[in-house]
Amino acid sequence: MPIPLAVDFMLPILKMLESEHTFSSKEIVEKIGVEFELTPEEKELRLKNGVRRYANIVAWAVIHLKSARLIDRPSRGIVVITDRGRDVLAQNPEKIDYRFLRQFPEYLKGSMGGNDDNSITNKDENTKEITIPPEEIIEKNYEIIRKQLADDLLSQILDKDPAFFERLVVKLLVRMGYGGSLEDAGKAVGRSGDGGIDGIIKEDRLGLDVIYLQAKRWKDGSSVGRPEIQKFVGALAGHGAKKGVFITTSNFSKDARDYRPHNDTKIVLIDGEELAQLMIDYNLGVTVETSYEIKRIDNDFFEEE
């Protein structure tokens, strides 16, 4: 029989997680395969990039459920049901599909609401079918993959100690072109008596100026407020510095973002979402799994005489 779609797996996965037990991603793949009585051959069918098709579909079902905050990943590879997920199951839904998940604002904000797995069409408010160009489908799915990768990056960072995060911040700025190499460009401070400074990095290869860093490894939901930014500005003044970058794994409150020092100190704020996107852009902590080229007709070639 054909392998079920991601929407077919969503409700069974949520029911599986309803118990107080946690499951690894691998256990979910194994248990759902047993529940749907998939054959070893069906489980081993692979996509062109070598990824197992069945496991990939289950992974997408998990991604959609997580985007709607029905499940969560408290640590790497571990999946648990959330209170919202339990509330959904209490409603005894016959099925959980993309339309069902669109009732949750986080799902819509994450650009997850989409089409059936094997469809390339969408419908407007008048239910008139509109064909979506393949390039748009690729772009949308790319954004979904990137968003999930960013979430996974932040989860990995939160599993590490603060010293690791401080070193990561320095490595990222070096990767972005500040200072040249790790050996001569930047250093992580992060020790008692550092005056509120976690790292120092040269602004350029010659070291004509330096940038001071503050790195806060806080969980999502704990916003960095204005007092923290003011303390950082004070620490910069104590070092006679004029430039600073404040990076956090969480986010900044409105007051923090609106704060402007009275002197000529320049502060750049980077929250967790932007941090993860920068890591992806500069290939820090990530590796290329698969790449595709989209080609078009070379009209110049056919116009040659």
Secondary structure, 3 states (H helix, E strand, C coil): CCCCCHHHHHHHHHHHCCCCCCEEHHHHHHHHHHHCCCCHHHHHCECCCCCEHHHHHHHHHHHHHHHCCCEECCCCCEEEECHHHHHHHHCCCCCCCHHHHCCCHHHHHCCCCCCCCCCCEEECCCCCEEECCHHHHHHHHHHHHHHHHHHHHHHHHHHCCHHHHHHHHHHHHHHCCCCCCHHHHEEECCCCCCCCCCEEEECCCCCCCEEEEEEECCCCCCEECHHHHHHHHHHHHHCCCCEEEEEECCEECHHHHHCCCCCCCEEEEECHHHHHHHHHHCCCCCCCCCCCCCCCCCHHHHHCC
